[in-house]
């Protein structure tokens, strides 16, 4: 009987030791599982793994950081910021990345002043963070500080002369100021570096339109759509341009595609109505103008009063 009791006690102690040892490794294992699942896009499983890692080791800043990144991808911006706040509170190595990511999330929430502060902190910890310079430049542009924006974007390009996104953002900033020739040069450079940069083709096309190079603009919109067949803005711009070429049937086709991609695009409904009206399809045109009006178009009502019974 004594032997059995001793054996049972030994087994219990052994179990507790093994279980304790397993638990001491579990947080790291869950963390690694979370990272692996995040990489393959299994966000729900990844979050569950990071939740467990944090439960077992609430002092691991990397688990909060990665969970915050997933929440940002899932558009849970408030949750992402909470996690980034906690990660920053733990003051880890590589803290510049956390400030940078929190800045990105705040930018998505249109909190440009808050984002600017985070990019400032990221650059304080890492003065060669090219993406932080680029994003700070973009935020300054949103805040109408164009001089500061261009200075940051110039610095980003100095740090990496092959940084296509920085040329693109500098082009956008120059376009906002009406510096269309200079903007064209930046979009050209972005496309030279990355020939599959759909956003750059779209905006170069828009600048070419402003510079009355309509054929060049059409080529750029075609290329943007070739790269991304679900690029609603490119279909909208091309449809609008086809109307200027008096290709109203082509305009209707492109604007219909833009509406399929984004059914809340008031201007696409408005312009499609205009093209249909010229083609003699007044009833259908009126239906589009009424939809545009409901979606907030500022000039649909004038067309309705003039053309619709």
C-alpha positions in Angstrom: 0.0 0.0 0.0 2.9 2.3 0.9 4.6 1.5 -2.3 1.4 2.3 -4.3 1.0 5.6 -2.5 4.7 6.5 -3.1 4.3 5.7 -6.8 1.2 7.8 -7.1 2.9 10.7 -5.4 5.9 10.3 -7.7 3.7 10.3 -10.8 1.8 13.4 -9.5 5.0 15.3 -8.9 6.4 14.3 -12.3 3.1 15.4 -14.0 3.3 18.8 -12.3 7.0 19.2 -13.3 6.3 18.3 -16.9 3.2 20.5 -17.0 5.0 23.4 -15.5 7.8 23.0 -18.0 5.3 22.9 -20.8 3.6 26.1 -19.6 7.0 27.9 -19.4 7.4 27.3 -23.2 3.8 27.7 -24.2 3.8 31.5 -24.6 6.6 31.4 -27.1 5.0 28.5 -28.9 1.7 30.3 -29.2 3.5 33.4 -30.4 5.3 31.4 -33.2 2.0 29.8 -34.1 0.4 33.3 -34.4 3.2 34.6 -36.6 2.9 31.5 -38.9 -0.9 31.8 -39.2 -0.6 35.6 -39.8 1.8 35.0 -42.7 -0.7 32.7 -44.5 -3.7 35.0 -43.8 -5.4 32.9 -41.2 -6.2 36.0 -39.1 -8.8 34.5 -36.7 -6.5 31.6 -35.7 -3.5 34.0 -35.4 -5.4 36.3 -33.1 -6.4 33.4 -30.9 -2.8 32.3 -30.7 -1.6 35.8 -29.8 -4.4 36.1 -27.2 -3.1 32.9 -25.6 0.5 34.1 -25.8 -0.4 37.4 -24.1 -2.5 35.6 -21.4 0.6 33.5 -20.5 3.1 36.3 -21.0 1.5 39.8 -20.7 5.0 41.4 -20.9 5.7 40.4 -24.5 5.5 43.6 -26.7 5.9 41.6 -29.9 2.6 39.7 -29.3 0.7 42.9 -28.8 2.4 44.4 -31.9 1.6 41.5 -34.2 -2.0 41.3 -32.8 -2.3 45.0 -33.5 -1.1 44.5 -37.1 -3.8 41.9 -37.7 -6.5 44.0 -36.2 -5.4 46.8 -38.5 -5.7 44.5 -41.5 -9.2 43.6 -40.3 -10.1 47.3 -40.0 -10.4 47.1 -36.2 -8.5 50.3 -35.9 -9.4 51.1 -32.3 -8.3 47.6 -31.3 -5.1 47.9 -33.2 -4.3 51.2 -31.5 -4.9 49.7 -28.1 -2.4 46.9 -28.9 0.2 49.3 -30.2 -0.2 51.5 -27.1 0.5 48.4 -24.9 3.5 47.4 -27.0 4.9 50.9 -26.8 4.3 51.0 -23.0 6.6 47.9 -22.8 9.3 49.9 -24.6 10.8 47.1 -26.7 13.8 47.1 -29.1 12.6 48.2 -32.5 10.0 50.6 -31.0 10.2 52.8 -34.2 8.2 50.1 -36.1 5.4 50.3 -33.5 5.2 54.1 -33.7 5.3 53.8 -37.5 2.4 51.3 -37.6 0.3 53.2 -35.1 0.8 56.3 -37.4 -0.5 54.3 -40.3 -3.6 53.3 -38.4 -4.2 56.8 -37.2 -3.9 58.0 -40.8 -6.6 55.6 -41.9 -8.8 57.1 -39.2 -8.0 60.6 -40.6 -6.2 61.5 -37.3 -3.5 63.3 -39.2 -2.2 65.2 -36.2 -1.9 62.1 -34.2 -0.2 60.2 -37.1 2.2 63.1 -37.5 3.2 62.7 -33.8 3.8 59.0 -34.3 5.9 59.4 -37.4 8.0 62.0 -35.5 8.6 59.5 -32.8 9.5 56.8 -35.3 12.1 59.1 -36.8 13.4 60.1 -33.4 14.2 56.5 -32.8 15.3 55.7 -36.3 16.4 58.7 -38.4 16.8 56.6 -41.5 13.3 55.2 -41.6 12.5 55.9 -45.3 8.8 54.9 -45.0 8.3 57.1 -41.9 9.6 60.0 -43.9 7.3 59.1 -46.8 4.2 58.8 -44.6 5.0 61.9 -42.6 5.3 63.7 -45.9 1.9 62.4 -47.0 0.3 63.4 -43.7 1.8 66.9 -44.0 0.3 67.1 -47.5 -3.1 66.2 -46.1 -2.6 69.0 -43.5 -1.7 71.4 -46.4 1.9 71.8 -45.3 3.2 71.2 -48.8 6.7 72.6 -48.1 7.2 70.2 -45.2 5.7 67.4 -47.2 8.1 67.8 -50.1 11.0 68.1 -47.8 10.1 64.7 -46.2 9.5 63.0 -49.5 12.8 64.3 -50.9 14.5 62.8 -47.8 12.8 59.5 -48.3 14.1 59.4 -51.9 17.6 60.4 -50.8 17.6 57.4 -48.4 16.4 55.1 -51.3 16.6 56.5 -54.8 14.7 53.4 -56.1 11.7 53.9 -53.7 8.8 54.0 -56.2 6.1 54.8 -53.6 8.0 57.9 -52.5 8.2 59.3 -56.1 4.5 58.5 -56.4 3.5 60.3 -53.2 5.7 63.3 -54.2 3.9 63.3 -57.5 0.5 63.4 -55.7 1.7 66.3 -53.5 2.9 68.2 -56.5 -0.3 67.5 -58.4 -2.3 68.9 -55.4 -0.3 72.1 -55.8 -1.0 72.3 -59.6 2.7 71.5 -60.4 1.6 69.2 -63.1 4.8 69.0 -65.1 6.8 68.2 -62.0 4.2 65.7 -60.9 4.4 64.0 -64.3 8.2 63.5 -63.8 7.7 61.8 -60.5 5.0 59.5 -61.9 7.3 58.7 -64.8 10.1 57.8 -62.3 7.7 55.6 -60.2 6.6 53.7 -63.3 10.2 53.4 -64.5 11.1 51.7 -61.1 7.9 49.6 -60.9 6.2 49.0 -64.3 3.2 47.3 -62.5 2.3 50.4 -60.3 -1.4 50.8 -61.2 -1.9 53.9 -59.0 1.0 55.6 -60.7 -0.5 54.9 -64.2 -3.9 56.2 -63.0 -2.5 59.5 -61.6 -0.1 60.0 -64.5 -3.2 59.6 -66.8 -5.0 62.3 -64.7 -2.0 64.7 -65.0 -1.8 64.0 -68.8 -5.5 64.9 -69.1 -4.8 68.2 -67.3 -1.9 68.8 -69.7 -4.3 68.0 -72.7 -2.5 64.8 -73.6 -5.7 62.8 -73.8 -4.3 60.0 -75.9 -1.5 59.5 -73.4 -4.1 59.6 -70.6 -6.1 56.9 -72.3 -3.0 54.7 -72.6 -2.3 55.1 -68.9 -5.9 54.2 -67.9 -5.8 51.2 -70.2 -2.5 50.1 -68.5 -3.9 50.6 -65.0 -6.9 48.4 -65.8 -4.7 45.8 -67.4 -2.7 45.6 -64.2 -5.8 45.6 -61.9 -9.0 44.7 -63.7 -11.0 45.6 -60.5 -9.6 49.2 -60.3 -12.9 51.2 -60.2 -11.2 54.6 -60.4 -9.4 53.6 -63.6 -12.7 52.6 -65.2 -14.3 55.8 -64.0 -11.5 58.0 -65.4 -11.4 56.1 -68.7 -15.2 56.3 -69.0 -15.1 60.0 -68.4 -12.4 60.4 -71.0 -14.2 58.4 -73.6 -17.1 60.8 -73.2 -14.7 63.6 -74.1 -13.8 61.6 -77.2 -17.5 61.3 -78.0 -17.3 57.6 -77.5 -20.5 57.5 -75.5 -21.2 53.8 -75.8 -17.6 53.1 -74.5 -18.2 55.6 -71.7 -21.4 53.8 -70.6 -19.5 50.4 -70.6 -16.7 51.7 -68.5 -18.9 53.7 -66.1 -21.1 50.6 -65.6 -18.0 48.7 -64.7 -17.0 51.4 -62.2 -20.5 51.2 -60.6 -20.2 47.4 -60.4 -17.0 47.8 -58.4 -18.3 50.7 -56.3 -22.1 51.0 -56.2 -21.9 54.2 -54.1 -20.0 56.2 -56.7 -22.4 59.1 -57.3 -20.3 60.7 -60.0 -20.2 57.5 -62.0 -24.0 57.4 -62.0 -24.1 61.0 -63.0 -21.7 60.7 -65.9 -23.3 57.5 -67.1 -26.6 59.3 -67.1 -25.1 62.1 -69.3 -23.7 59.5 -71.8 -27.1 57.7 -71.9 -28.9 61.0 -72.5 -26.8 61.8 -75.5 -27.4 58.3 -76.8 -31.2 59.0 -76.5 -31.8 56.7 -73.5 -33.5 59.4 -71.5 -35.5 57.2 -69.1 -32.4 55.2 -68.2 -30.4 58.5 -67.9 -33.0 59.9 -65.5 -32.8 56.7 -63.4 -29.0 57.2 -63.1 -29.4 60.9 -62.2 -31.9 60.1 -59.5 -29.5 57.5 -58.1 -26.7 60.0 -58.3 -28.8 62.6 -56.4 -29.6 60.1 -53.6 -25.9 59.4 -53.3 -25.0 63.1 -52.9 -24.2 64.3 -56.4 -24.2 68.1 -56.4 -25.3 68.6 -60.0 -27.7 65.7 -60.7 -30.8 67.8 -59.7 -30.1 70.3 -62.5 -30.2 67.5 -65.1 -33.3 66.0 -63.6 -35.1 69.3 -63.8 -34.1 69.9 -67.3 -34.5 66.4 -68.8 -36.7 64.3 -66.6 -40.5 64.4 -66.4 
